[in-house]
Amino acid sequence: MSPRTKVTREEWIASTTGLLDQGRVPADLTLLDLCTRMGVTKGSLYSHFSGLQDLYAEVIGRYLRDSPTNGLASSMQAIHGPLDRLRLLRARALETAQRDSAMRRWAEYEPAAAAAMAQVDSEVAVHVTTALRDLGLPGEEAAVMADVLMSAFAYHAAPAPPRADPATFETLLAILARAATAPRRTTEGDEEVDVTAGVAQGEVVLVTHAKGLPEAERREKLALAQQFAGQVPGLIVHGVPRSHRPAVAETGGGTPA
């Protein structure tokens, strides 16, 4: 193929960035490979860049400009539901899955690419953690679960996320244990009824509240109701088999009835 007479700087950047969209790492190609793709000689590169590293810096900058994090802040503010925000984050990641995977492989040995990925990860982690806190998880647990969720996003596919340290693993176990014993919820009219275990064996506690109460407030009201049931005499029904015991404490809006 005869060399092209003129290739612009922008064409060099766009063509090399296009490798990322194909899931390929630009640095895995030689200068000759890149020139062959462009249909030019090596002199064309040096007429626009000081060398390959100069070209790579432009490609990484272009990646950041077009990354899935751009515009996320406004999108997150426009969506009220935390779960819907998390779904949007994953959908954005899927749109650029090949590019992000290639960048992550490049980041394993290219410091500039690693810095770019760290910036993207940090921005996404803020949105994920915020959504988890809005779901009711406290700060430390939200941060741990954010790492877990981000490992499921497409752009986190390679390399594999690091193994959790013992403290982080225990935090995960605490989250799972709490989820397994989470209060069951039934809905009727404009109110919801949360049902959870009481302090004494076989005791249950009911708490009624308006629909849509934030998770953190729900848990706080349940905790107060459990405390009340254990402290106030006469609430526990004695002499009834556990399988037939009625609710022993019922509160409306978190205060004893």
C-alpha positions in Angstrom: 0.0 0.0 0.0 1.4 3.4 -1.0 2.0 5.8 1.9 -0.6 8.6 2.4 0.7 12.0 1.6 -0.9 13.8 4.6 -2.2 12.6 8.0 -3.2 15.2 10.6 -2.4 15.1 14.3 -6.1 14.5 15.1 -6.2 11.5 12.7 -3.3 10.0 14.6 -5.0 10.5 17.9 -8.4 9.2 16.7 -6.9 6.2 15.0 -4.8 5.2 18.0 -7.7 5.8 20.4 -9.8 3.6 18.2 -7.6 0.7 19.2 -9.0 1.0 22.7 -12.6 0.8 21.4 -11.5 -2.6 19.8 -10.3 -3.8 23.2 -6.6 -3.4 22.1 -3.8 -1.7 24.0 -2.0 0.9 21.7 1.3 0.2 23.4 1.1 -3.4 22.3 1.7 -2.3 18.7 5.0 -1.2 17.4 5.6 2.1 15.6 5.7 0.2 12.3 2.3 -1.4 13.1 0.8 1.9 13.9 2.2 3.5 10.7 0.9 0.5 8.6 -2.6 1.0 10.0 -2.4 4.7 9.1 -0.9 4.0 5.7 2.0 6.4 6.4 5.7 6.4 7.1 7.4 6.9 10.5 8.1 10.5 9.6 4.4 11.3 9.8 4.3 10.5 13.5 7.4 12.6 14.2 5.9 15.5 12.3 3.1 15.8 14.9 4.6 14.2 18.1 7.9 14.0 19.8 7.5 10.2 20.0 5.2 7.4 20.9 4.9 8.6 24.5 3.7 11.9 23.4 1.0 10.2 21.2 0.0 7.9 24.1 -0.4 10.9 26.4 -2.9 12.4 23.9 -4.8 9.1 23.7 -5.0 8.8 27.5 -6.3 12.3 27.7 -8.9 11.5 25.0 -9.9 8.5 27.1 -10.5 10.7 30.1 -12.5 13.2 28.1 -14.8 10.5 26.7 -14.9 8.4 29.9 -18.2 7.1 31.3 -17.8 9.4 34.3 -18.4 12.6 32.3 -21.8 14.0 33.1 -22.4 11.5 35.8 -22.8 14.2 38.6 -25.8 15.8 36.9 -27.3 12.4 36.0 -27.0 11.2 39.6 -28.7 14.3 40.9 -31.6 13.8 38.5 -32.3 10.3 39.7 -33.8 10.0 43.2 -33.7 6.2 43.7 -30.3 4.8 44.9 -30.9 1.5 43.1 -31.7 3.3 39.8 -28.5 5.3 40.2 -26.5 2.1 40.6 -28.2 0.6 37.5 -27.3 3.7 35.5 -23.7 3.5 36.6 -23.5 -0.1 35.4 -25.2 0.7 32.1 -22.7 3.5 31.5 -19.9 1.0 32.1 -21.3 -1.5 29.7 -21.3 1.1 26.9 -17.5 1.4 27.1 -16.6 -2.1 28.3 -14.0 -2.9 25.7 -12.3 0.5 25.9 -12.2 0.3 29.7 -10.9 -3.2 29.8 -8.0 -2.3 27.4 -7.2 0.7 29.5 -7.0 -1.4 32.6 -4.6 -3.8 31.0 -2.5 -0.9 29.8 -2.5 0.5 33.3 -0.7 -2.6 34.6 2.6 -1.2 33.1 1.9 2.4 32.0 1.9 4.9 34.9 -0.1 7.5 32.9 -2.8 4.9 32.1 -2.9 3.8 35.7 -3.4 7.4 36.9 -6.2 7.8 34.4 -7.9 4.6 35.6 -7.5 5.7 39.3 -9.2 9.0 38.5 -12.2 7.2 36.8 -12.5 4.6 39.6 -12.4 7.3 42.2 -15.2 9.3 40.6 -17.4 6.3 40.1 -16.7 5.1 43.7 -18.0 8.4 45.1 -21.4 7.9 43.3 -21.6 4.2 44.2 -20.8 4.9 47.9 -23.3 7.8 48.0 -26.1 5.5 46.6 -25.3 2.8 49.2 -25.4 5.3 52.0 -28.8 6.5 50.7 -29.9 2.9 51.0 -29.1 3.0 54.7 -25.6 1.5 54.9 -23.2 3.3 57.3 -20.0 4.9 55.9 -17.5 2.0 56.4 -20.0 -0.6 55.1 -20.9 1.6 52.1 -17.3 1.9 51.1 -16.7 -1.9 51.3 -19.9 -2.7 49.3 -18.9 0.0 46.8 -15.7 -2.0 46.0 -17.8 -5.2 45.7 -20.3 -3.6 43.3 -17.6 -1.9 41.2 -16.0 -5.3 40.6 -19.2 -6.2 38.9 -19.1 -3.2 36.6 -17.7 -3.9 33.1 -14.8 -1.6 33.3 -13.6 -3.4 36.4 -13.3 -6.7 34.6 -9.5 -6.8 34.3 -7.5 -7.2 36.3 -9.5 -9.0 39.0 -10.1 -6.9 42.2 -7.7 -7.5 45.0 -8.6 -9.9 47.8 -10.2 -8.3 50.8 -8.1 -8.0 54.0 -9.5 -9.7 57.2 -11.2 -6.5 58.5 -12.9 -5.9 55.2 -14.0 -9.5 55.0 -15.5 -9.3 58.4 -17.4 -6.1 57.4 -18.8 -8.0 54.4 -19.9 -10.9 56.7 -21.6 -8.4 59.0 -23.6 -6.9 56.1 -24.6 -10.3 54.9 -25.6 -11.4 58.4 -27.8 -8.4 58.8 -29.4 -8.8 55.4 -30.2 -12.5 56.2 -32.1 -11.4 59.4 -33.5 -8.2 58.0 -37.1 -7.5 59.1 -39.8 -8.6 56.8 -42.1 -5.9 55.4 -45.8 -6.0 54.6 -47.7 -3.1 53.0 -51.3 -2.0 53.6 -52.9 1.3 52.6 -50.6 4.3 53.2 -48.6 2.5 56.0 -46.0 -0.2 56.1 -45.5 -2.7 58.9 -42.0 -3.9 59.8 -41.7 -7.2 61.7 -38.6 -8.1 63.5 -37.5 -10.3 66.4 -37.8 -9.0 69.9 -35.3 -9.2 72.7 -36.8 -12.3 74.4 -36.9 -15.7 72.7 -40.0 -16.1 70.7 -40.9 -12.4 70.9 -41.7 -10.3 67.8 -42.0 -6.6 67.4 -44.2 -4.7 65.0 -43.5 -1.1 63.9 -45.9 0.8 61.7 -44.8 3.9 59.7 -45.6 5.9 56.6 -44.6 4.4 53.3 -41.2 5.3 51.9 -39.5 5.9 55.2 -35.7 5.9 54.5 -33.9 2.7 55.4 -31.8 4.3 58.1 -34.9 5.7 59.9 -36.7 2.3 59.6 -33.8 0.5 61.3 -33.6 3.2 64.0 -37.3 2.9 64.8 -37.0 -0.9 64.9 -34.1 -0.7 67.3 -35.9 1.6 69.6 -39.0 -0.6 69.5 -36.9 -3.7 70.4 -35.3 -1.8 73.3 -38.7 -0.6 74.5 -40.2 -4.2 74.3 -37.3 -5.5 76.5 -37.5 -2.7 79.1 -41.2 -2.2 79.7 -42.9 -4.9 81.9 -46.1 -6.5 80.8 -45.4 -6.4 77.0 -44.3 -10.0 76.8 -47.1 -12.5 76.6 -46.4 -15.4 78.9 -47.8 -18.9 78.8 -48.3 -19.0 75.0 -46.4 -21.5 72.9 -43.8 -19.7 70.8 -45.3 -20.7 67.5 -48.7 -19.2 68.6 -47.5 -16.1 70.3 -48.9 -12.8 69.0 -46.9 -9.7 68.4 -45.9 -8.4 71.9 -45.1 -4.8 71.0 -46.7 -2.6 68.4 -45.6 0.9 67.7 -46.9 3.6 65.4 -44.3 5.8 63.9 -41.7 4.4 66.2 -43.4 5.2 69.5 -45.1 2.7 71.8 -48.8 2.2 71.3 
